[in-house]
Amino acid sequence: MNDVLKNYSGILLLLFGITVGSIIGMMVPGLVEYLKPLGDIFLNLLFVSVVPLVFFAVSNSIASLEQQSKFGRIMLVMALTFLFFIVTAAVFTIGAVYLFPVSGVTGSREIVEEAVNNDSWGDRIVGFFTVGEFTQLFSRQNMLALLIFAFMTGFSARKAGEKGQVFRSFIASGYEVMKELLLIIMKAAPVGLGAYFAYQVATLGPQLFGFYARPLGLYYVAGVAYFILFFSLYAFMANGRNGVKSFWTNAPFPTLTALSTCSSFATMPANLQAASKIGIPSQVSNIVIPIGTTLHKNGSSMSSIIKIYVAFLIIGRDFFDPVNLLLALGITIFVSIVAGGIPNGGYIGEMLMISVYQLPQEAVPAVMIIGTLVDPLATVLNAVGQLVASMFVSRFVKV
């Protein structure tokens, strides 16, 4: 019990901060104008720390890849499997929110009037992938351009060989430093988000409680359904009925480990042990599970769709517009890659979402709250997804 309380202390403190903020917003609305600056300070600290963290994390992960090109077929099948699973989870969640819609927040549309962008499509495409000045890369408004630059930097550092060793050490050190900085900043999340929640409750009214409850309930119902139905389907596709039986015989250990630790990385040893008992070749599981822990996130894929949907409800836009849905799928793929291995990495996806859709910062606390509250189930889907993915890959790769 002590271990569980320790692992979930961050979530419990955040829930406490949100609860206190909600009570203040309802009972003492005149106090929120003094509390909102605390929320603004927290968000600003988060914004300025998350951008360099993205650069160092992505470039370091690419630069430090081990030479595993001889497993080309495994890598190819693994990449296609990851993409298939992530997109399937996202499409399943889109179907869930379409069939069980959540009512929007009354009077929230006006907060985005000033965010309307009248640029041409050509300008938006250019700005979507690149920027004109190096310094503009480190703006949260250009997150996708920063991701592309970080990938290219990582590949260049790796290609430089021995001459690039000093630079690779620099970006590895930078990643560790920025990771610790984000952990320090996130200790203020209960106060910062609590203050912002008090502001939202006071300005938008108590209807926010019902607004958050329904998407949260929808995520947990859809997540459990996906976990049972789709993981069983993937196991069946991997090895028929024996695959389903062996998966569910060995899945409880990594599932309980993910729930108790709330960490995909902490679940990796349990996944490797379960993969061995299932009979997955070590040449497959030792590649798929470690890399998948970073690059393959079923739970993050589903939560990304929910968070985008919630943000669109808040600002009064149509989530089901075809262009918005395609962008949502693209963002979900990036989130599932970038979020891996970074503490509170889901917030990076939220910054990317804000940048791509050009949403106002008023939408940020809402999606952060949703992301935090769905984290236990999302971790299970993320972590145990590596086990079923390794089964799936071994079906198509004979070693």
KELUM-954172 format. One record per residue (C-alpha): x, y, z. Coordinates in steps of 0.2 Angstrom, whole numbers, m for minus. Layout:
BEGIN
<east = X north = Y up = Z>
...
//
This chain:
BEGIN
<east = 0 north = 0 up = 0>
<east = 14 north = 12 up = 4>
<east = 22 north = 9 up = m13>
<east = 5 north = 12 up = m22>
<east = 3 north = 28 up = m12>
<east = 21 north = 33 up = m16>
<east = 19 north = 30 up = m35>
<east = 2 north = 39 up = m36>
<east = 6 north = 53 up = m24>
<east = 8 north = 65 up = m39>
<east = m9 north = 61 up = m45>
<east = m17 north = 62 up = m28>
<east = m9 north = 79 up = m24>
<east = m15 north = 85 up = m41>
<east = m32 north = 79 up = m37>
<east = m31 north = 88 up = m21>
<east = m26 north = 104 up = m29>
<east = m40 north = 103 up = m42>
<east = m53 north = 100 up = m28>
<east = m47 north = 115 up = m18>
<east = m46 north = 126 up = m33>
<east = m64 north = 120 up = m38>
<east = m71 north = 124 up = m21>
<east = m62 north = 141 up = m21>
<east = m69 north = 145 up = m38>
<east = m87 north = 141 up = m33>
<east = m87 north = 148 up = m15>
<east = m75 north = 163 up = m16>
<east = m75 north = 168 up = m35>
<east = m68 north = 185 up = m31>
<east = m52 north = 176 up = m25>
<east = m48 north = 169 up = m42>
<east = m40 north = 185 up = m49>
<east = m27 north = 183 up = m36>
<east = m24 north = 165 up = m39>
<east = m24 north = 165 up = m58>
<east = m6 north = 172 up = m59>
<east = 0 north = 157 up = m50>
<east = m7 north = 146 up = m64>
<east = 1 north = 158 up = m77>
<east = 18 north = 156 up = m69>
<east = 17 north = 137 up = m69>
<east = 11 north = 137 up = m87>
<east = 25 north = 149 up = m92>
<east = 38 north = 138 up = m83>
<east = 32 north = 123 up = m92>
<east = 32 north = 131 up = m109>
<east = 50 north = 137 up = m108>
<east = 56 north = 120 up = m101>
<east = 47 north = 108 up = m112>
<east = 54 north = 116 up = m129>
<east = 73 north = 112 up = m125>
<east = 68 north = 96 up = m118>
<east = 60 north = 90 up = m134>
<east = 75 north = 95 up = m144>
<east = 87 north = 86 up = m132>
<east = 76 north = 71 up = m130>
<east = 73 north = 68 up = m148>
<east = 90 north = 71 up = m155>
<east = 98 north = 61 up = m141>
<east = 87 north = 46 up = m144>
<east = 91 north = 46 up = m163>
<east = 110 north = 49 up = m160>
<east = 112 north = 35 up = m147>
<east = 103 north = 21 up = m157>
<east = 113 north = 5 up = m157>
<east = 118 north = m3 up = m173>
<east = 104 north = m15 up = m176>
<east = 102 north = m13 up = m195>
<east = 105 north = m32 up = m197>
<east = 88 north = m34 up = m190>
<east = 81 north = m24 up = m204>
<east = 65 north = m35 up = m206>
<east = 62 north = m35 up = m188>
<east = 63 north = m16 up = m187>
<east = 52 north = m14 up = m203>
<east = 38 north = m26 up = m196>
<east = 40 north = m18 up = m179>
<east = 38 north = 0 up = m186>
<east = 22 north = m6 up = m196>
<east = 15 north = m15 up = m181>
<east = 17 north = 1 up = m170>
<east = 9 north = 12 up = m183>
<east = m5 north = 0 up = m185>
<east = m9 north = m2 up = m167>
<east = m7 north = 17 up = m164>
<east = m19 north = 22 up = m178>
<east = m31 north = 8 up = m173>
<east = m32 north = 15 up = m155>
<east = m35 north = 32 up = m162>
<east = m48 north = 28 up = m174>
<east = m57 north = 17 up = m161>
<east = m57 north = 32 up = m149>
<east = m63 north = 44 up = m163>
<east = m78 north = 32 up = m165>
<east = m81 north = 31 up = m147>
<east = m82 north = 50 up = m145>
<east = m93 north = 51 up = m161>
<east = m105 north = 38 up = m154>
<east = m106 north = 45 up = m137>
<east = m103 north = 64 up = m139>
<east = m100 north = 76 up = m124>
<east = m109 north = 92 up = m123>
<east = m98 north = 108 up = m125>
<east = m96 north = 122 up = m112>
<east = m108 north = 136 up = m115>
<east = m100 north = 153 up = m119>
<east = m83 north = 146 up = m122>
<east = m82 north = 150 up = m141>
<east = m77 north = 169 up = m138>
<east = m60 north = 165 up = m131>
<east = m53 north = 160 up = m148>
<east = m59 north = 175 up = m158>
<east = m42 north = 183 up = m157>
<east = m34 north = 167 up = m162>
<east = m41 north = 166 up = m180>
<east = m27 north = 164 up = m193>
<east = m30 north = 171 up = m210>
<east = m14 north = 165 up = m218>
<east = m15 north = 156 up = m235>
<east = m14 north = 137 up = m235>
<east = 3 north = 139 up = m243>
<east = 10 north = 150 up = m229>
<east = 2 north = 138 up = m216>
<east = 10 north = 122 up = m225>
<east = 27 north = 131 up = m225>
<east = 25 north = 137 up = m207>
<east = 19 north = 119 up = m202>
<east = 36 north = 111 up = m206>
<east = 49 north = 125 up = m205>
<east = 54 north = 142 up = m199>
<east = 64 north = 156 up = m206>
<east = 76 north = 159 up = m192>
<east = 85 north = 147 up = m180>
<east = 79 north = 156 up = m165>
<east = 61 north = 153 up = m170>
<east = 63 north = 135 up = m168>
<east = 63 north = 137 up = m149>
<east = 46 north = 144 up = m149>
<east = 31 north = 133 up = m143>
<east = 22 north = 140 up = m158>
<east = 34 north = 130 up = m170>
<east = 34 north = 113 up = m161>
<east = 33 north = 102 up = m176>
<east = 47 north = 112 up = m185>
<east = 58 north = 109 up = m169>
<east = 54 north = 90 up = m170>
<east = 60 north = 89 up = m188>
<east = 75 north = 99 up = m184>
<east = 79 north = 88 up = m169>
<east = 77 north = 72 up = m179>
<east = 89 north = 79 up = m192>
<east = 102 north = 84 up = m179>
<east = 101 north = 67 up = m171>
<east = 104 north = 58 up = m187>
<east = 119 north = 70 up = m191>
<east = 127 north = 68 up = m174>
<east = 126 north = 49 up = m177>
<east = 133 north = 50 up = m195>
<east = 147 north = 61 up = m189>
<east = 155 north = 46 up = m180>
<east = 170 north = 48 up = m169>
<east = 171 north = 67 up = m173>
<east = 153 north = 69 up = m166>
<east = 156 north = 61 up = m150>
<east = 158 north = 77 up = m140>
<east = 142 north = 84 up = m147>
<east = 132 north = 67 up = m144>
<east = 138 north = 68 up = m126>
<east = 132 north = 86 up = m125>
<east = 114 north = 82 up = m131>
<east = 114 north = 67 up = m119>
<east = 119 north = 78 up = m105>
<east = 107 north = 91 up = m110>
<east = 93 north = 78 up = m110>
<east = 96 north = 73 up = m92>
<east = 97 north = 91 up = m86>
<east = 81 north = 96 up = m95>
<east = 72 north = 80 up = m89>
<east = 77 north = 85 up = m71>
<east = 71 north = 103 up = m73>
<east = 54 north = 97 up = m79>
<east = 52 north = 86 up = m64>
<east = 56 north = 100 up = m53>
<east = 43 north = 111 up = m62>
<east = 30 north = 98 up = m61>
<east = 31 north = 98 up = m42>
<east = 21 north = 114 up = m43>
<east = 7 north = 106 up = m54>
<east = m5 north = 104 up = m39>
<east = m4 north = 123 up = m35>
<east = m3 north = 129 up = m53>
<east = m17 north = 119 up = m61>
<east = m27 north = 121 up = m45>
<east = m26 north = 140 up = m47>
<east = m31 north = 138 up = m66>
<east = m45 north = 126 up = m62>
<east = m52 north = 139 up = m49>
<east = m52 north = 152 up = m63>
<east = m61 north = 140 up = m75>
<east = m74 north = 136 up = m62>
<east = m77 north = 154 up = m57>
<east = m78 north = 160 up = m75>
<east = m87 north = 145 up = m84>
<east = m97 north = 139 up = m69>
<east = m100 north = 122 up = m60>
<east = m105 north = 114 up = m77>
<east = m86 north = 110 up = m79>
<east = m88 north = 95 up = m67>
<east = m100 north = 87 up = m78>
<east = m89 north = 92 up = m93>
<east = m74 north = 83 up = m87>
<east = m83 north = 68 up = m79>
<east = m90 north = 62 up = m96>
<east = m74 north = 62 up = m106>
<east = m65 north = 54 up = m92>
<east = m79 north = 40 up = m90>
<east = m78 north = 38 up = m109>
<east = m59 north = 36 up = m109>
<east = m60 north = 23 up = m96>
<east = m74 north = 13 up = m104>
<east = m66 north = 14 up = m121>
<east = m49 north = 10 up = m114>
<east = m55 north = m6 up = m105>
<east = m64 north = m11 up = m120>
<east = m49 north = m9 up = m131>
<east = m38 north = m18 up = m119>
<east = m49 north = m33 up = m118>
<east = m55 north = m34 up = m136>
<east = m41 north = m28 up = m147>
<east = m27 north = m35 up = m137>
<east = m36 north = m52 up = m138>
<east = m38 north = m49 up = m157>
<east = m20 north = m45 up = m159>
<east = m15 north = m61 up = m149>
<east = m26 north = m71 up = m159>
<east = m19 north = m64 up = m175>
<east = m2 north = m68 up = m168>
<east = m5 north = m86 up = m164>
<east = m23 north = m91 up = m164>
<east = m32 north = m97 up = m149>
<east = m16 north = m102 up = m141>
<east = m10 north = m84 up = m143>
<east = m25 north = m78 up = m134>
<east = m23 north = m90 up = m120>
<east = m5 north = m88 up = m117>
<east = m7 north = m69 up = m118>
<east = m20 north = m68 up = m104>
<east = m11 north = m81 up = m94>
<east = 5 north = m70 up = m93>
<east = m2 north = m52 up = m95>
<east = m8 north = m50 up = m77>
<east = 10 north = m48 up = m71>
<east = 15 north = m33 up = m82>
<east = m3 north = m26 up = m80>
<east = m2 north = m26 up = m61>
<east = 16 north = m19 up = m62>
<east = 10 north = m5 up = m74>
<east = m4 north = m1 up = m62>
<east = 7 north = m1 up = m46>
<east = 22 north = 9 up = m54>
<east = 13 north = 20 up = m66>
<east = 28 north = 18 up = m77>
<east = 30 north = 9 up = m94>
<east = 49 north = 8 up = m91>
<east = 47 north = 0 up = m74>
<east = 36 north = m13 up = m82>
<east = 49 north = m18 up = m95>
<east = 57 north = m32 up = m85>
<east = 39 north = m39 up = m82>
<east = 36 north = m38 up = m100>
<east = 52 north = m47 up = m105>
<east = 49 north = m61 up = m92>
<east = 31 north = m63 up = m99>
<east = 37 north = m63 up = m117>
<east = 49 north = m77 up = m112>
<east = 35 north = m88 up = m105>
<east = 24 north = m85 up = m120>
<east = 38 north = m91 up = m131>
<east = 43 north = m76 up = m141>
<east = 60 north = m77 up = m148>
<east = 72 north = m66 up = m138>
<east = 79 north = m59 up = m154>
<east = 62 north = m51 up = m156>
<east = 56 north = m47 up = m138>
<east = 73 north = m39 up = m134>
<east = 71 north = m27 up = m148>
<east = 52 north = m24 up = m149>
<east = 49 north = m21 up = m130>
<east = 63 north = m9 up = m126>
<east = 60 north = 1 up = m142>
<east = 41 north = 0 up = m140>
<east = 42 north = 7 up = m123>
<east = 48 north = 23 up = m130>
<east = 40 north = 23 up = m147>
<east = 23 north = 14 up = m145>
<east = 9 north = 20 up = m134>
<east = m8 north = 14 up = m136>
<east = m14 north = 23 up = m121>
<east = m6 north = 39 up = m126>
<east = m14 north = 37 up = m143>
<east = m32 north = 36 up = m136>
<east = m29 north = 50 up = m123>
<east = m22 north = 61 up = m136>
<east = m39 north = 60 up = m146>
<east = m49 north = 63 up = m130>
<east = m38 north = 78 up = m126>
<east = m40 north = 86 up = m143>
<east = m59 north = 82 up = m142>
<east = m60 north = 91 up = m125>
<east = m50 north = 106 up = m131>
<east = m62 north = 108 up = m146>
<east = m77 north = 107 up = m135>
<east = m70 north = 121 up = m124>
<east = m66 north = 132 up = m139>
<east = m82 north = 128 up = m149>
<east = m74 north = 121 up = m164>
<east = m79 north = 106 up = m174>
<east = m68 north = 91 up = m170>
<east = m76 north = 80 up = m183>
<east = m71 north = 91 up = m198>
<east = m61 north = 79 up = m209>
<east = m45 north = 91 up = m209>
<east = m46 north = 91 up = m190>
<east = m47 north = 72 up = m189>
<east = m32 north = 70 up = m201>
<east = m22 north = 82 up = m190>
<east = m28 north = 73 up = m175>
<east = m21 north = 57 up = m181>
<east = m5 north = 65 up = m186>
<east = m3 north = 73 up = m169>
<east = m7 north = 56 up = m161>
<east = 7 north = 47 up = m170>
<east = 19 north = 61 up = m165>
<east = 13 north = 61 up = m147>
<east = 16 north = 42 up = m146>
<east = 34 north = 44 up = m151>
<east = 39 north = 60 up = m142>
<east = 30 north = 55 up = m126>
<east = 41 north = 40 up = m123>
<east = 55 north = 40 up = m110>
<east = 51 north = 58 up = m105>
<east = 43 north = 61 up = m88>
<east = 26 north = 70 up = m90>
<east = 29 north = 68 up = m109>
<east = 11 north = 69 up = m113>
<east = 12 north = 88 up = m110>
<east = 24 north = 89 up = m125>
<east = 10 north = 82 up = m136>
<east = m2 north = 95 up = m128>
<east = 10 north = 109 up = m133>
<east = 11 north = 101 up = m151>
<east = m8 north = 101 up = m151>
<east = m9 north = 119 up = m146>
<east = 4 north = 124 up = m159>
<east = m4 north = 114 up = m174>
<east = m22 north = 119 up = m171>
<east = m17 north = 137 up = m165>
<east = m27 north = 135 up = m149>
<east = m27 north = 148 up = m135>
<east = m18 north = 143 up = m119>
<east = m35 north = 143 up = m110>
<east = m36 north = 125 up = m117>
<east = m20 north = 119 up = m110>
<east = m25 north = 116 up = m92>
<east = m41 north = 106 up = m97>
<east = m31 north = 94 up = m108>
<east = m17 north = 93 up = m94>
<east = m30 north = 88 up = m81>
<east = m38 north = 75 up = m93>
<east = m21 north = 68 up = m97>
<east = m16 north = 66 up = m78>
<east = m33 north = 58 up = m73>
<east = m32 north = 45 up = m87>
<east = m13 north = 41 up = m84>
<east = m16 north = 24 up = m74>
<east = m26 north = 16 up = m88>
<east = m15 north = 24 up = m101>
<east = 1 north = 17 up = m93>
<east = m7 north = m1 up = m93>
<east = m12 north = 1 up = m112>
<east = 6 north = 8 up = m116>
<east = 16 north = m5 up = m106>
<east = 6 north = m21 up = m110>
<east = 4 north = m15 up = m128>
<east = 23 north = m20 up = m130>
<east = 20 north = m38 up = m125>
<east = 6 north = m40 up = m138>
<east = 16 north = m31 up = m151>
<east = 31 north = m42 up = m148>
<east = 19 north = m57 up = m151>
<east = 12 north = m49 up = m167>
<east = 30 north = m45 up = m174>
<east = 36 north = m63 up = m170>
<east = 21 north = m69 up = m181>
<east = 28 north = m61 up = m196>
<east = 47 north = m63 up = m193>
<east = 55 north = m80 up = m191>
<east = 71 north = m80 up = m182>
//
